Amino acid sequence: MTDPRQRPRRGQGELEALVLSALREADGPATAGWVQERLGGDLAYTTVITILTRLLGKGAVTRERVGRSFAWTPASDQAGLAARKMRKVLDAESDREAVLASFLTGLGPDDERLLRDLLDQAHGEGEG
């Protein structure tokens, strides 16, 4: 039987999203202690440090030394992080054409039109 006081275990991705969300709410670089407080204090300080360090390794945050600790800042917004994940998945596959073709066939008409517009804009910026 499980202890009813135990919280359900959260996945690594969920914790990373919570930490990044807290950092985005900060007025500037934030310490791990500030992030821990912002999340309600239910995560151990060492857990917050571990998550921040993982995010640093993924390029999702940057840090600067402040005294004896670090202040952390998100490296990009949600869209930038999602794009980085998409590139990572694409880079891991050997048949990029098949992956992209499968992705495109799954798009709805509005997303397809948006993608075409974005590609046209990107090609237009490259000219000149």
N, C-alpha and C positions, 0 to 999 in steps of 0.2 A: 504494500500500500504506500502511496506517495504522501509526503508531508503537504498538507493544504496551504501551508505558509510559503512553500516554494513557488517562485515565479516561473512561468513557462520560459524555457530557454529560447533566446532570440538568436537568429542566424547572424553570421559575420556581416553579410550585406546590409541587414537591417540596422545593426549597430553603426556601421560606417555611415549609412544615410542619416541616422540620428545625429551623429557627431558633426557631419558636414552641415546639416541644417542648423545646428546650434552655432557653428562658426559663421555661417552666413548672416545670422542675426546680430552678431557682434558689430560694434561700431568701428573696429579695427582689429589688429592682431589680438588673439585671446590665449590665455594660458590654459593648460589642461585642467587646472582647478576650477577655472571659470566655466569651462565646458561641462565638467562634472556637476557643478552647481546648477547650471542651466538645464541639465537633463534630470534634475530632481534628486541627485545624489544617490540613486539606486545602483549606479555602476561604481565599482571600486576605482580609485585613482589609477592604479596600475593597469586596469582594463582600458581606461581612457587613453593612457599613454601608449599602450599596445596598438589600439585602433589608430591613433594619430600617426604612429610610426609606420603602420601598414599603408595608410593613406599617403604618407610621404613617399614610400617606395613605389607607389602607383602613380605618383605625380599629381595627385589630387589636392595636396596641400603643400604649403611651403612653411618654413620656420625660420625664426631669427632668435639669436640668443638675447635674453633679457635677464641680466643678473646671473643667477645660477641655474635658471631654467630656460624654457623656450616659449615664445609666443607664436601661435599658429594662425595661418590665413588660408582660406580656400584658394586653390590655384585657378579655378575656373567656375563658371556657373553650372547649373544643372544640365543645360544643353551641351556644354563643353565636355562634361563628364560622360554623358550618354554617348556623344560622338567618339570619345576615346575608347569606350567599351566596344562600340560597334567596330572600330578599326582593329581593336585587339582580336575580336572574334574573326574578322575577315583575314587578318594576317596569319591566323593559326590554321587556316584552311589551305589545302594545296590547289584546289580548283576554284580560284577566285571568280571566274566567269560563271560557274554553276551557282555559286553562293549568291552573287549579285542578281543573276537571272531569277533565281528562286525568290529572292527578296522583292524584286520588282513585280513579279506576278502576284504577289500577295498584297500589293498596295491597292487601296481603293482609288476611285477616280480623282478625288480631291487631293490626296497625297501624291498621286502620279503627276497631276498638273503642277502641284507645288514643286516637286522635284525637277520637272522639266524647266519651270521658270528659274529655279535656282541654278541649274546647269547652264541655261542661257545667259544668266547674269554673270556667272563665273567665266564663261567663254568671252563675253563682251568685255570684262575687265582685263582679260589677258591680251586683248588686241589693242593696238594703238601705239 
